[in-house]
Amino acid sequence: MKRLGLRSLSGIGAVVAASGSLGLIGHLQAVYAQPYPTRPVRIIVPFTASGPTDIVARVIGHRLFEAMGQQFIIDNRGGTHVGAQLAARAVPDGYTLFLTGIAGLSIAPHMHKSLPYDPFKDYAPISKLTVQPLMLMVHPALPARTVKEFVALARSRPGQLDYASSGLAGTGHLAGELFKAITKTSMEHIPYKGAAPALTELVAGQVQVMFGTMLAAVPLLKSGKLRALAVTGDKRALPVPDVPTFIEAGMANFDAVSWTCMLAPSGTPVEIINRLNTELVRIVRDPTVLERLSGDGVAGTGSTPQEAATYIKSESQKWSKVLRDAGIKPN
């Protein structure tokens, strides 16, 4: 990290003193004079504990501790907006990080007329961390065992099939809308308050279809209570190796995954961003970590900060179009 000379620090001190913020001088000196990190780092996760994103955060936080010699403390904040706003307002010194994903960064801006944070201005992307494929699941009574058969069935029953999701404008909902647009089919969306009740209703036959992650669904597939037709992504998922990809099923243009990224408040020193990026990419590509995450249907990725920023924007553009075409308006 480039150190500030005494003359530079004196100049900063004059400016800060003039503004009445003398305490900032000591903070800047501490940031630039010592190697990073010198104290525990907080990772804000805008979801409750034990969920998929929290699991990723804890695996990565432990590995960062091993690599960098300081604790990386997971700070769970239920509610996407709460955690996002807290991270956006944090001091940009590298001691507050933000681990979040598609919902808060690429979907929320198109679902709300105003947000207490700007996903493109308030954060500095560090690295894309993981992707989690989505799976097309159906009730076993539905007479379709392949994607091709399912599309034919849906076309023969326009508006008669119900597909469940974990909530309005979630990845499962938007995946369903994208599928409908690509296949020119008509299905009714039934949102639930979470993946668990949606899966329960699918097993009970109250709905016939669901696009969802595989973490909670794999036991239901193995017991025969659900049938999986395909998974997104460019390769088969380890927990369900017999389930083909949509690419194999002839739908290479169906691209819908859940994903996570690590970010820092905008203005965080680039040296800290680069140091964290190096460690994070190494961690999420480590074979041991990949094996741990793959059991939950999650794949480690890793990227440069610029690649992460580009990906977030491209996902925002894609889902904005899906929302607009589906007639889903911001509230």
C-alpha positions as CSV (number, residue, x, y, z in Angstrom):
1,M,0.0,0.0,0.0
2,K,1.4,3.5,-0.9
3,R,2.2,5.4,2.3
4,L,1.3,9.1,2.7
5,G,4.3,11.3,3.4
6,L,4.4,13.7,6.4
7,R,3.8,16.7,4.1
8,S,0.7,15.0,2.7
9,L,-0.6,14.1,6.1
10,S,0.0,17.7,7.2
11,G,-2.1,18.9,4.3
12,I,-4.9,16.6,5.1
13,G,-4.7,17.7,8.7
14,A,-5.2,21.3,7.7
15,V,-8.2,20.5,5.7
16,V,-9.8,18.3,8.3
17,A,-9.0,20.8,11.1
18,A,-10.7,23.5,9.1
19,S,-13.8,21.4,8.8
20,G,-13.9,20.6,12.5
21,S,-13.2,16.8,12.0
22,L,-9.9,16.4,13.8
23,G,-10.6,12.8,14.6
24,L,-10.3,11.8,10.9
25,I,-6.5,12.5,10.9
26,G,-5.8,9.8,13.3
27,H,-8.0,7.4,11.4
28,L,-6.3,8.1,8.1
29,Q,-2.9,7.7,9.7
30,A,-3.9,4.4,11.1
31,V,-5.3,3.1,7.8
32,Y,-2.2,4.1,5.7
33,A,0.5,3.4,8.3
34,Q,-0.2,-0.2,9.1
35,P,-0.6,-3.4,7.1
36,Y,-4.2,-4.5,6.6
37,P,-6.0,-5.9,8.6
38,T,-4.9,-5.0,12.1
39,R,-8.2,-5.7,13.8
40,P,-11.4,-7.8,13.2
41,V,-13.3,-7.2,10.0
42,R,-17.1,-7.2,9.9
43,I,-18.9,-8.9,7.0
44,I,-22.5,-7.7,6.7
45,V,-24.9,-10.4,5.4
46,P,-28.4,-9.1,4.7
47,F,-30.0,-12.5,5.6
48,T,-30.7,-14.5,8.7
49,A,-28.3,-17.1,10.0
50,S,-28.2,-20.7,8.5
51,G,-29.5,-19.7,5.1
52,P,-27.5,-20.4,1.9
53,T,-25.8,-16.9,1.8
54,D,-24.9,-17.1,5.5
55,I,-23.3,-20.6,5.0
56,V,-21.2,-19.1,2.2
57,A,-20.2,-16.2,4.4
58,R,-19.1,-18.4,7.3
59,V,-17.0,-20.7,5.1
60,I,-15.3,-17.7,3.5
61,G,-14.9,-15.8,6.8
62,H,-13.1,-18.7,8.4
63,R,-10.7,-19.0,5.5
64,L,-10.0,-15.3,5.5
65,F,-9.2,-15.5,9.2
66,E,-6.7,-18.3,8.4
67,A,-5.2,-16.4,5.5
68,M,-5.0,-12.9,7.1
69,G,-4.7,-13.5,10.8
70,Q,-7.7,-11.4,11.9
71,Q,-11.3,-12.4,12.7
72,F,-13.9,-11.9,10.0
73,I,-17.1,-11.5,12.0
74,I,-20.4,-12.3,10.3
75,D,-23.1,-9.7,11.0
76,N,-26.5,-11.0,10.0
77,R,-29.1,-8.4,9.2
78,G,-32.5,-9.7,8.3
79,G,-33.9,-7.7,5.4
80,T,-32.0,-6.9,2.2
81,H,-32.4,-3.1,2.5
82,V,-31.3,-3.0,6.2
83,G,-28.0,-4.7,5.6
84,A,-27.4,-2.9,2.3
85,Q,-28.0,0.6,3.8
86,L,-25.7,-0.2,6.8
87,A,-22.9,-1.3,4.5
88,A,-23.3,1.7,2.2
89,R,-22.9,4.1,5.1
90,A,-20.0,2.3,6.7
91,V,-16.5,3.9,6.9
92,P,-14.6,2.9,3.7
93,D,-11.5,1.6,5.5
94,G,-11.8,-2.1,4.7
95,Y,-13.2,-3.1,8.1
96,T,-16.7,-3.4,6.9
97,L,-17.5,-5.7,4.0
98,F,-20.8,-6.6,2.4
99,L,-21.7,-10.1,1.1
100,T,-24.9,-10.1,-0.9
101,G,-26.3,-11.3,-4.1
102,I,-28.7,-10.9,-7.0
103,A,-31.8,-9.8,-5.1
104,G,-30.4,-6.6,-3.6
105,L,-28.0,-5.7,-6.4
106,S,-29.6,-6.5,-9.7
107,I,-33.4,-7.0,-8.9
108,A,-34.3,-4.6,-6.1
109,P,-33.4,-1.4,-8.1
110,H,-36.2,-2.3,-10.6
111,M,-38.8,-3.3,-7.9
112,H,-38.6,-0.2,-5.8
113,K,-39.1,3.4,-6.9
114,S,-36.6,4.5,-4.3
115,L,-34.0,2.6,-2.3
116,P,-32.0,3.7,0.7
117,Y,-28.8,2.7,-1.2
118,D,-27.5,2.8,-4.7
119,P,-26.1,-0.6,-5.8
120,F,-23.9,1.0,-8.5
121,K,-22.5,4.0,-6.6
122,D,-22.4,3.0,-2.9
123,Y,-20.2,-0.1,-3.2
124,A,-16.8,-1.2,-4.6
125,P,-17.1,-4.7,-5.9
126,I,-14.3,-7.0,-4.8
127,S,-15.1,-10.4,-6.3
128,K,-17.9,-12.5,-7.5
129,L,-18.0,-15.4,-5.1
130,T,-20.5,-18.1,-6.0
131,V,-23.3,-19.2,-8.3
132,Q,-26.1,-21.4,-7.4
133,P,-28.0,-23.1,-10.2
134,L,-31.8,-23.2,-10.3
135,M,-33.7,-26.4,-10.9
136,L,-36.9,-27.0,-12.7
137,M,-39.0,-29.3,-10.5
138,V,-42.4,-30.7,-11.0
139,H,-44.9,-32.8,-9.0
140,P,-44.4,-36.5,-9.9
141,A,-48.1,-36.7,-11.1
142,L,-47.3,-34.4,-14.0
143,P,-46.8,-36.4,-17.2
144,A,-43.5,-34.8,-18.2
145,R,-40.0,-36.3,-17.7
146,T,-38.0,-34.0,-19.9
147,V,-37.9,-30.3,-20.6
148,K,-39.2,-30.9,-24.1
149,E,-42.2,-32.9,-22.8
150,F,-42.8,-30.2,-20.2
151,V,-42.9,-27.4,-22.7
152,A,-45.3,-29.4,-24.9
153,L,-47.5,-30.0,-21.9
154,A,-47.5,-26.4,-20.9
155,R,-48.4,-25.3,-24.4
156,S,-51.3,-27.7,-24.4
157,R,-52.6,-26.3,-21.1
158,P,-52.2,-22.6,-21.4
159,G,-52.7,-20.9,-18.0
160,Q,-53.6,-24.2,-16.3
161,L,-50.2,-24.9,-14.7
162,D,-49.2,-23.1,-11.5
163,Y,-45.6,-22.5,-10.6
164,A,-44.5,-21.7,-7.1
165,S,-41.7,-19.4,-6.0
166,S,-40.2,-18.2,-2.7
167,G,-41.6,-14.7,-3.2
168,L,-42.5,-12.0,-5.6
169,A,-39.5,-10.9,-7.9
170,G,-37.2,-13.5,-6.3
171,T,-34.9,-15.6,-8.6
172,G,-37.5,-18.4,-8.8
173,H,-40.2,-16.1,-9.9
174,L,-38.1,-14.3,-12.5
175,A,-36.7,-17.6,-13.8
176,G,-40.3,-18.7,-14.4
177,E,-41.1,-15.5,-16.3
178,L,-37.9,-15.9,-18.4
179,F,-38.8,-19.5,-19.1
180,K,-42.3,-18.5,-20.2
181,A,-40.9,-15.8,-22.5
182,I,-38.4,-18.2,-24.1
183,T,-40.8,-21.1,-24.6
184,K,-43.9,-19.0,-25.3
185,T,-45.9,-20.8,-22.6
186,S,-48.4,-19.5,-20.1
187,M,-48.3,-20.5,-16.4
188,E,-49.7,-18.8,-13.3
189,H,-47.2,-17.6,-10.7
190,I,-48.0,-18.4,-7.0
191,P,-45.7,-16.6,-4.6
192,Y,-45.0,-17.9,-1.1
193,K,-43.2,-16.5,1.9
194,G,-40.0,-18.5,1.4
195,A,-38.8,-21.6,-0.3
196,A,-39.9,-24.0,2.4
197,P,-43.7,-23.3,2.1
198,A,-43.4,-23.3,-1.7
199,L,-41.8,-26.7,-1.7
200,T,-44.4,-28.0,0.8
201,E,-47.2,-27.0,-1.5
202,L,-45.4,-28.5,-4.5
203,V,-45.1,-31.8,-2.8
204,A,-48.8,-31.6,-1.8
205,G,-49.7,-31.1,-5.4
206,Q,-51.3,-27.6,-4.8
207,V,-48.9,-26.3,-7.4
208,Q,-47.3,-28.3,-10.2
209,V,-44.0,-26.5,-11.0
210,M,-41.2,-24.7,-9.2
211,F,-37.9,-23.1,-10.2
212,G,-35.7,-23.1,-7.1
213,T,-32.3,-23.9,-5.6
214,M,-31.5,-27.4,-4.7
215,L,-30.4,-27.1,-1.1
216,A,-33.8,-28.1,0.5
217,A,-35.1,-30.0,-2.6
218,V,-32.5,-32.8,-3.0
219,P,-34.0,-35.0,-0.2
220,L,-37.4,-34.6,-1.7
221,L,-36.1,-35.7,-5.1
222,K,-34.3,-38.7,-3.7
223,S,-37.5,-39.8,-1.9
224,G,-39.5,-39.5,-5.1
225,K,-41.7,-36.7,-3.8
226,L,-40.5,-34.4,-6.6
227,R,-39.1,-34.8,-10.1
228,A,-36.3,-32.6,-11.4
229,L,-36.2,-32.0,-15.2
230,A,-33.1,-29.8,-15.6
231,V,-30.7,-27.4,-13.9
232,T,-29.2,-24.1,-15.0
233,G,-25.5,-23.6,-15.5
234,D,-23.0,-25.0,-17.9
235,K,-22.5,-28.3,-16.1
236,R,-24.5,-30.8,-14.1
237,A,-24.8,-30.2,-10.4
238,L,-23.0,-32.6,-8.0
239,P,-26.0,-33.2,-5.7
240,V,-28.1,-34.3,-8.7
241,P,-25.7,-35.7,-11.3
242,D,-28.5,-37.5,-13.2
243,V,-30.4,-34.3,-13.9
244,P,-29.4,-32.7,-17.3
245,T,-28.6,-29.0,-17.8
246,F,-30.9,-26.8,-19.8
247,I,-28.1,-26.7,-22.3
248,E,-28.3,-30.4,-22.7
249,A,-32.1,-30.1,-22.9
250,G,-31.8,-27.8,-25.9
251,M,-32.4,-24.5,-24.0
252,A,-28.9,-22.9,-24.0
253,N,-30.5,-19.4,-23.9
254,F,-32.2,-20.1,-20.5
255,D,-29.7,-18.5,-18.1
256,A,-30.9,-18.0,-14.5
257,V,-28.8,-18.5,-11.4
258,S,-28.6,-17.2,-7.9
259,W,-25.2,-15.6,-7.1
260,T,-23.2,-13.8,-4.4
261,C,-20.6,-11.1,-4.5
262,M,-18.3,-9.5,-1.9
263,L,-18.3,-5.7,-1.9
264,A,-16.9,-2.9,0.2
265,P,-18.2,0.6,0.8
266,S,-17.4,2.9,-2.1
267,G,-14.1,4.7,-1.5
268,T,-12.3,1.8,0.2
269,P,-8.6,2.0,-0.8
270,V,-7.8,0.1,-3.9
271,E,-4.9,-1.6,-2.2
272,I,-7.3,-3.2,0.3
273,I,-9.7,-4.2,-2.5
274,N,-6.9,-5.9,-4.4
275,R,-5.6,-7.7,-1.3
276,L,-9.0,-9.0,-0.4
277,N,-9.6,-10.0,-4.1
278,T,-6.5,-12.1,-4.1
279,E,-7.5,-14.0,-1.0
280,L,-11.1,-14.4,-2.0
281,V,-10.4,-15.8,-5.5
282,R,-7.9,-18.3,-4.0
283,I,-10.5,-19.3,-1.3
284,V,-13.5,-19.9,-3.6
285,R,-11.3,-21.9,-6.1
286,D,-9.7,-24.0,-3.4
287,P,-10.7,-27.7,-4.0
288,T,-11.7,-28.2,-0.3
289,V,-14.0,-25.2,-0.4
290,L,-15.5,-26.2,-3.7
291,E,-16.3,-29.6,-2.3
292,R,-17.9,-28.1,0.8
293,L,-20.1,-25.7,-1.2
294,S,-21.0,-28.2,-3.9
295,G,-22.8,-30.3,-1.4
296,D,-25.3,-27.5,-1.2
297,G,-25.5,-27.0,-4.9
298,V,-23.2,-24.0,-4.8
299,A,-20.2,-23.4,-7.1
300,G,-17.3,-21.2,-6.3
301,T,-16.3,-18.8,-9.0
302,G,-14.1,-15.8,-8.2
303,S,-13.4,-12.8,-10.5
304,T,-11.6,-9.5,-10.7
305,P,-13.3,-6.4,-9.2
306,Q,-14.1,-5.1,-12.7
307,E,-15.5,-8.5,-13.8
308,A,-17.8,-8.4,-10.7
309,A,-19.0,-4.9,-11.4
310,T,-19.7,-5.8,-15.1
311,Y,-21.6,-8.9,-14.1
312,I,-23.8,-7.1,-11.6
313,K,-24.7,-4.5,-14.2
314,S,-25.4,-7.2,-16.9
315,E,-27.6,-9.1,-14.5
316,S,-29.4,-5.9,-13.7
317,Q,-30.1,-5.2,-17.4
318,K,-31.3,-8.7,-18.0
319,W,-33.8,-8.9,-15.1
320,S,-35.0,-5.4,-15.7
321,K,-36.2,-6.5,-19.2
322,V,-37.8,-9.7,-17.7
323,L,-39.6,-7.6,-15.2
324,R,-40.8,-5.1,-17.8
325,D,-41.9,-7.7,-20.3
326,A,-43.8,-9.5,-17.5
327,G,-45.6,-6.3,-16.5
328,I,-44.1,-6.3,-13.0
329,K,-43.9,-2.7,-11.9
330,P,-41.9,-1.1,-9.1
331,N,-43.7,-0.2,-5.9
